[in-house]
Amino acid sequence: MTSTRVYRPDRDQEAIRAQLQQGQRLVVCLCAEWCSSCRAWLGHFSDLSKDFPDDCFVWVDIEDHPDLIAEINLETLPVLLIQDAEAVHFMGPIQPRRELVARVLARTEPSGNFPDPGMRDFLMEPLP
């Protein structure tokens, strides 16, 4: 049985960097502890990490990491970012429904023309 693999930048930076250096696709949920939709979504996001073991799932609380979201316009939460080394496949607010997000994750091609928010580069930076 595969364990849940949702990383957090404040405690798992080394593991995140290692996975991204191996070329894994980055799947980030931008959320906030005060957001009831985000709190309810965390369990489903964790379950998706089991279904997509080749991806690097990262949970970013926007209150704890304003430096990670400085270039991102957040009008509503949660926001999902899916990015590989070549392109941003998806970036935008989501309805926290597991089956909907699973369909987005199953796509192999970008689903639009999304600007690079710099999240992958930021997470790849060397540890201080």
C-alpha positions as CSV (number, residue, x, y, z in Angstrom):
1,M,0.0,0.0,0.0
2,T,1.3,3.4,-1.0
3,S,1.6,6.0,1.8
4,T,0.3,9.5,1.6
5,R,3.0,11.8,0.2
6,V,1.9,15.4,0.6
7,Y,4.9,17.6,1.3
8,R,5.0,21.0,3.0
9,P,7.8,23.5,2.1
10,D,8.6,24.4,5.7
11,R,9.4,20.8,6.7
12,D,10.0,18.8,3.5
13,Q,12.1,21.1,1.3
14,E,14.9,18.6,0.8
15,A,12.4,15.9,-0.3
16,I,10.7,18.3,-2.6
17,R,13.9,19.3,-4.2
18,A,15.0,15.7,-4.7
19,Q,11.8,14.8,-6.4
20,L,11.8,17.8,-8.7
21,Q,15.5,17.2,-9.6
22,Q,14.4,13.7,-10.7
23,G,11.9,15.3,-13.1
24,Q,8.7,14.6,-11.2
25,R,5.7,16.8,-12.0
26,L,4.8,19.3,-9.4
27,V,1.3,19.4,-8.0
28,V,0.7,22.3,-5.6
29,C,-2.4,23.2,-3.6
30,L,-2.4,26.8,-2.5
31,C,-4.6,27.1,0.5
32,A,-5.1,28.7,3.9
33,E,-5.8,27.1,7.3
34,W,-8.7,29.5,7.9
35,C,-10.4,28.3,4.6
36,S,-13.0,25.6,5.4
37,S,-12.9,24.4,1.8
38,C,-9.1,24.0,2.0
39,R,-9.3,22.1,5.2
40,A,-11.9,19.7,3.8
41,W,-9.8,19.3,0.6
42,L,-6.6,18.2,2.3
43,G,-7.7,14.5,2.8
44,H,-8.7,14.2,-0.9
45,F,-5.5,15.9,-2.0
46,S,-3.6,13.3,0.1
47,D,-5.6,10.5,-1.5
48,L,-4.7,11.8,-5.0
49,S,-1.0,11.6,-4.0
50,K,-1.5,7.9,-3.7
51,D,-3.2,7.7,-7.1
52,F,-0.5,9.6,-8.9
53,P,2.8,8.4,-7.2
54,D,5.0,9.8,-9.9
55,D,4.0,13.4,-9.0
56,C,5.3,15.6,-6.2
57,F,2.3,16.8,-4.2
58,V,3.0,20.0,-2.1
59,W,0.5,21.7,0.2
60,V,1.3,25.4,0.6
61,D,-0.5,27.5,3.2
62,I,-0.4,31.0,1.8
63,E,-0.3,32.6,5.3
64,D,2.9,30.6,6.1
65,H,4.6,31.2,2.8
66,P,3.8,34.6,1.3
67,D,7.2,34.4,-0.5
68,L,6.0,31.5,-2.5
69,I,2.9,33.2,-3.8
70,A,4.1,36.7,-4.3
71,E,3.7,36.5,-8.1
72,I,0.3,34.7,-8.0
73,N,-3.1,36.4,-8.1
74,L,-5.2,34.6,-5.6
75,E,-8.8,35.7,-5.7
76,T,-10.3,32.4,-4.3
77,L,-9.0,29.3,-2.7
78,P,-8.0,26.5,-3.1
79,V,-5.8,27.1,-6.2
80,L,-4.2,24.2,-8.0
81,L,-0.8,24.3,-9.9
82,I,0.3,21.5,-12.0
83,Q,3.8,22.0,-13.6
84,D,6.5,19.8,-15.1
85,A,10.0,21.0,-16.0
86,E,8.8,22.2,-19.4
87,A,5.4,23.8,-18.9
88,V,2.6,24.8,-16.5
89,H,-0.2,22.3,-17.2
90,F,-2.8,24.0,-15.1
91,M,-3.1,26.9,-12.7
92,G,-6.3,28.2,-11.2
93,P,-9.0,27.9,-8.6
94,I,-10.6,24.5,-8.3
95,Q,-13.7,23.0,-6.9
96,P,-12.3,20.7,-4.3
97,R,-13.7,17.5,-5.9
98,R,-11.4,14.6,-6.1
99,E,-12.8,13.2,-9.4
100,L,-12.5,16.5,-11.2
101,V,-8.9,17.1,-10.1
102,A,-8.0,13.4,-11.0
103,R,-9.2,14.1,-14.6
104,V,-7.0,17.2,-14.7
105,L,-4.0,15.3,-13.4
106,A,-4.6,12.5,-15.9
107,R,-4.0,14.8,-18.8
108,T,-0.5,14.7,-20.3
109,E,-0.7,17.9,-22.2
110,P,-1.1,21.5,-20.8
111,S,-4.8,22.4,-20.6
112,G,-4.2,26.1,-21.5
113,N,-1.5,28.8,-21.8
114,F,-0.6,29.5,-18.2
115,P,2.2,31.8,-17.1
116,D,5.0,30.3,-15.0
117,P,4.5,31.6,-11.4
118,G,8.1,30.6,-10.4
119,M,6.9,28.1,-7.8
120,R,9.0,25.2,-9.2
121,D,12.1,27.3,-9.4
122,F,11.6,28.6,-5.9
123,L,11.2,25.1,-4.5
124,M,14.3,24.0,-6.3
125,E,16.5,26.7,-4.7
126,P,19.3,25.3,-2.5
127,L,18.6,25.1,1.2
128,P,19.9,28.1,3.2
